[in-house]
Amino acid sequence: MALNIDWMQHKPNKEVYGNLPRATMKIQERRMRLAGHINGHPELVANRLLLWEPNHGVRSRGRQAMTYVDSIRPDTDLSDTGEIGGLMANTVLWRQRIDTRTLKPP
């Protein structure tokens, strides 16, 4: 028994969790905040890797390995790494993007 709800009660998730934000939204917010933090520190090695995309070698069969940029693209609704980098360079716009994506009031 968790949250005083027995498994036989068959409560829908909406009723159990109410207005709590989804875990995926929190993960998305933290991933975007980390990207903004790394972008603000050019002295870090991770800064060079933030928007890195492999462009050498031969692609193997099957699903390709996901890079950090691949996970940031759907979060920002942008497809070009140049656009993402430009948006991160403007911290005010980047914070607004994070707040609108995670549905936080300004």
C-alpha positions as YAML, in Angstrom:
chain: A
units: angstrom
residues:
- id: 1
  name: MET
  ca: [0.00, 0.00, 0.00]
- id: 2
  name: ALA
  ca: [1.39, 3.38, -1.04]
- id: 3
  name: LEU
  ca: [-0.19, 6.80, -0.46]
- id: 4
  name: ASN
  ca: [-2.96, 4.96, 1.44]
- id: 5
  name: ILE
  ca: [-4.20, 3.49, -1.82]
- id: 6
  name: ASP
  ca: [-4.68, -0.24, -2.07]
- id: 7
  name: TRP
  ca: [-3.84, -1.89, -5.38]
- id: 8
  name: MET
  ca: [-7.39, -3.19, -5.64]
- id: 9
  name: GLN
  ca: [-8.88, 0.32, -5.68]
- id: 10
  name: HIS
  ca: [-7.84, 0.90, -9.34]
- id: 11
  name: LYS
  ca: [-7.33, 4.67, -9.04]
- id: 12
  name: PRO
  ca: [-6.33, 6.50, -12.26]
- id: 13
  name: ASN
  ca: [-2.96, 8.27, -12.30]
- id: 14
  name: LYS
  ca: [-4.65, 11.65, -12.66]
- id: 15
  name: GLU
  ca: [-6.43, 11.11, -9.37]
- id: 16
  name: VAL
  ca: [-3.33, 9.78, -7.59]
- id: 17
  name: TYR
  ca: [-0.81, 12.39, -8.73]
- id: 18
  name: GLY
  ca: [-3.14, 15.36, -9.15]
- id: 19
  name: ASN
  ca: [-1.34, 18.48, -10.38]
- id: 20
  name: LEU
  ca: [2.21, 17.23, -9.82]
- id: 21
  name: PRO
  ca: [4.48, 17.82, -12.82]
- id: 22
  name: ARG
  ca: [5.47, 14.77, -14.82]
- id: 23
  name: ALA
  ca: [8.92, 13.33, -14.14]
- id: 24
  name: THR
  ca: [9.83, 13.72, -17.82]
- id: 25
  name: MET
  ca: [9.24, 17.47, -17.60]
- id: 26
  name: LYS
  ca: [11.63, 17.73, -14.63]
- id: 27
  name: ILE
  ca: [14.28, 15.73, -16.49]
- id: 28
  name: GLN
  ca: [13.83, 17.97, -19.55]
- id: 29
  name: GLU
  ca: [14.17, 21.10, -17.42]
- id: 30
  name: ARG
  ca: [17.34, 19.87, -15.74]
- id: 31
  name: ARG
  ca: [18.88, 18.78, -19.04]
- id: 32
  name: MET
  ca: [18.26, 22.25, -20.51]
- id: 33
  name: ARG
  ca: [19.58, 24.00, -17.39]
- id: 34
  name: LEU
  ca: [22.75, 21.88, -17.51]
- id: 35
  name: ALA
  ca: [23.25, 22.78, -21.17]
- id: 36
  name: GLY
  ca: [22.89, 26.48, -20.37]
- id: 37
  name: HIS
  ca: [25.33, 26.18, -17.47]
- id: 38
  name: ILE
  ca: [27.93, 24.37, -19.57]
- id: 39
  name: ASN
  ca: [27.51, 26.88, -22.40]
- id: 40
  name: GLY
  ca: [28.20, 29.75, -19.98]
- id: 41
  name: HIS
  ca: [31.60, 28.32, -19.05]
- id: 42
  name: PRO
  ca: [33.87, 28.29, -22.12]
- id: 43
  name: GLU
  ca: [36.82, 27.11, -19.99]
- id: 44
  name: LEU
  ca: [35.17, 23.73, -19.37]
- id: 45
  name: VAL
  ca: [36.00, 20.79, -21.62]
- id: 46
  name: ALA
  ca: [32.30, 19.91, -21.69]
- id: 47
  name: ASN
  ca: [31.61, 23.24, -23.44]
- id: 48
  name: ARG
  ca: [33.31, 21.98, -26.60]
- id: 49
  name: LEU
  ca: [31.37, 18.71, -26.40]
- id: 50
  name: LEU
  ca: [27.96, 20.28, -25.76]
- id: 51
  name: LEU
  ca: [26.99, 20.84, -29.40]
- id: 52
  name: TRP
  ca: [29.36, 18.26, -30.87]
- id: 53
  name: GLU
  ca: [28.04, 16.04, -33.63]
- id: 54
  name: PRO
  ca: [30.10, 13.22, -35.11]
- id: 55
  name: ASN
  ca: [30.79, 13.83, -38.79]
- id: 56
  name: HIS
  ca: [33.51, 11.27, -39.48]
- id: 57
  name: GLY
  ca: [33.70, 7.53, -39.89]
- id: 58
  name: VAL
  ca: [31.18, 5.06, -41.23]
- id: 59
  name: ARG
  ca: [27.73, 4.78, -39.74]
- id: 60
  name: SER
  ca: [26.95, 1.34, -38.41]
- id: 61
  name: ARG
  ca: [23.72, -0.52, -38.93]
- id: 62
  name: GLY
  ca: [20.80, -0.12, -36.60]
- id: 63
  name: ARG
  ca: [19.79, 2.70, -34.34]
- id: 64
  name: GLN
  ca: [22.53, 5.28, -33.94]
- id: 65
  name: ALA
  ca: [23.96, 6.30, -30.58]
- id: 66
  name: MET
  ca: [22.22, 9.32, -29.14]
- id: 67
  name: THR
  ca: [24.38, 12.38, -28.51]
- id: 68
  name: TYR
  ca: [23.59, 15.16, -26.06]
- id: 69
  name: VAL
  ca: [22.54, 17.37, -28.96]
- id: 70
  name: ASP
  ca: [20.05, 14.71, -30.03]
- id: 71
  name: SER
  ca: [18.41, 14.90, -26.61]
- id: 72
  name: ILE
  ca: [18.39, 18.72, -26.53]
- id: 73
  name: ARG
  ca: [16.77, 19.10, -29.98]
- id: 74
  name: PRO
  ca: [13.28, 17.92, -29.00]
- id: 75
  name: ASP
  ca: [13.51, 19.89, -25.74]
- id: 76
  name: THR
  ca: [14.11, 23.16, -27.58]
- id: 77
  name: ASP
  ca: [12.03, 22.45, -30.71]
- id: 78
  name: LEU
  ca: [15.04, 23.54, -32.78]
- id: 79
  name: SER
  ca: [16.78, 21.33, -35.31]
- id: 80
  name: ASP
  ca: [20.02, 23.21, -36.04]
- id: 81
  name: THR
  ca: [22.89, 23.23, -33.53]
- id: 82
  name: GLY
  ca: [23.72, 26.80, -34.57]
- id: 83
  name: GLU
  ca: [20.23, 27.92, -33.54]
- id: 84
  name: ILE
  ca: [20.52, 26.07, -30.23]
- id: 85
  name: GLY
  ca: [23.95, 27.62, -29.56]
- id: 86
  name: GLY
  ca: [22.67, 31.10, -30.42]
- id: 87
  name: LEU
  ca: [19.69, 30.67, -28.12]
- id: 88
  name: MET
  ca: [21.93, 29.49, -25.27]
- id: 89
  name: ALA
  ca: [24.22, 32.49, -25.79]
- id: 90
  name: ASN
  ca: [21.30, 34.77, -24.91]
- id: 91
  name: THR
  ca: [20.64, 33.73, -21.30]
- id: 92
  name: VAL
  ca: [17.35, 35.63, -21.01]
- id: 93
  name: LEU
  ca: [15.85, 33.87, -24.02]
- id: 94
  name: TRP
  ca: [17.26, 30.51, -22.89]
- id: 95
  name: ARG
  ca: [15.63, 30.84, -19.46]
- id: 96
  name: GLN
  ca: [12.36, 31.85, -21.09]
- id: 97
  name: ARG
  ca: [12.55, 28.75, -23.31]
- id: 98
  name: ILE
  ca: [13.13, 26.55, -20.26]
- id: 99
  name: ASP
  ca: [10.23, 28.12, -18.37]
- id: 100
  name: THR
  ca: [7.78, 27.86, -21.30]
- id: 101
  name: ARG
  ca: [8.80, 24.27, -22.07]
- id: 102
  name: THR
  ca: [8.31, 23.19, -18.47]
- id: 103
  name: LEU
  ca: [5.16, 25.29, -18.05]
- id: 104
  name: LYS
  ca: [6.42, 27.44, -15.20]
- id: 105
  name: PRO
  ca: [4.83, 30.85, -14.69]
- id: 106
  name: PRO
  ca: [7.23, 33.76, -15.34]
...
